[in-house]
């Protein structure tokens, strides 16, 4: 695995977990965007990995799905 891929792995894991939570709740990207207060295109870019989200954005998305973000440094 390339060094850059290793560096991005935590971001991809968070994106995948939030995307799976959205799908498990049968929430569309449009509905999630409305809950978060953003555009559907931002949710789409976020889920495709084409957007580097801020921690605040991740927290908003998680809370909109009834989830929490926990950060562990090891």
C-alpha positions in Angstrom: 0.0 0.0 0.0 1.3 3.4 -0.9 2.1 5.9 1.8 -0.6 8.3 0.6 -3.2 5.5 0.6 -2.3 4.7 4.2 -2.7 8.3 5.1 -6.2 8.5 3.6 -7.4 5.2 5.0 -9.0 6.7 8.2 -11.0 9.2 6.0 -12.2 6.4 3.8 -13.3 4.3 6.8 -15.3 7.2 8.2 -16.9 7.9 4.9 -17.8 4.2 4.4 -19.3 3.9 7.9 -21.5 7.0 7.4 -22.6 6.0 4.0 -23.5 2.5 5.3 -25.5 4.2 8.2 -27.4 6.3 5.7 -28.3 3.4 3.5 -29.3 1.2 6.5 -31.7 3.9 7.5 -33.1 4.2 3.9 -32.1 7.9 3.9 -31.5 9.4 0.5 -28.6 11.8 -0.2 -31.1 14.5 -0.7 -32.7 14.0 2.7 -29.3 13.8 4.4 -28.2 17.0 2.7 -31.3 18.8 4.0 -30.7 17.5 7.5 -27.1 18.6 7.4 -27.9 22.0 5.7 -25.8 21.4 2.6 -26.4 20.5 -1.0 -27.0 16.9 -2.3 -23.9 17.3 -4.5 -21.7 17.8 -1.4 -23.0 14.6 0.1 -22.4 12.8 -3.2 -18.8 14.1 -3.4 -18.3 13.2 0.2 -19.5 9.6 -0.3 -17.4 9.2 -3.4 -14.2 10.3 -1.7 -13.8 13.4 -3.9 -14.3 15.8 -1.0 -12.0 16.2 2.0 -14.5 16.9 4.8 -13.8 19.0 7.9 -14.3 17.5 11.3 -17.3 19.8 11.7 -18.9 18.4 8.5 -18.3 14.8 9.7 -20.0 15.5 13.0 -23.0 17.2 11.3 -23.4 14.2 9.0 -23.1 11.7 11.9 -25.5 13.6 14.1 -28.0 13.8 11.2 -28.0 10.0 11.2 -28.3 9.7 15.0 -24.6 8.7 15.2 -21.5 10.1 16.9 -17.9 10.5 15.8 -15.3 9.1 18.2 -11.6 9.8 17.5 -8.9 7.4 18.8 -5.3 8.3 18.6 -3.0 5.3 19.1 
